[in-house]
Amino acid sequence: MGSAALYQVDTGTKVTGSDVYTFSTGYERVRSGQISLTSGKEYEVRATSAESGTNPTLNSSRLIIYQESTPLNNTETLVFPVRV
C-alpha cells in the first residue's frame, strides 16, 4: 500500500499528474494520467509507503511516450531508477 510519483531531479518538484496510488499488498500495475515534461531535464520516481515504519516495494517504473507530431520519428522506452 502506497504511492509513487515522478520528480524533476534538479528542483525536487513533483510532476503534476504523475501520482499513482495502490491499496494492494501485492504487485499491481497502476498508471498516471497524461503529464508534460521539460526537454533536457532529468526525472526520477519516488515511492512512499502508506504504513508507518515500512519501506515501499516498487518492482519497476516505465514512461510511455506518446508523440503527437507527424511523422513519428523517435520512440524510446525508459525505465527509471527508484528512490525510496
Secondary structure, 3 states (H helix, E strand, C coil): CEEEEEEECCCCCECCCCCEEECCCCCCCCCCCCCCCCCCCCEEEEEEECCCCCCCCCCCCEECCCCCCCCCCCCCCEECCEEC
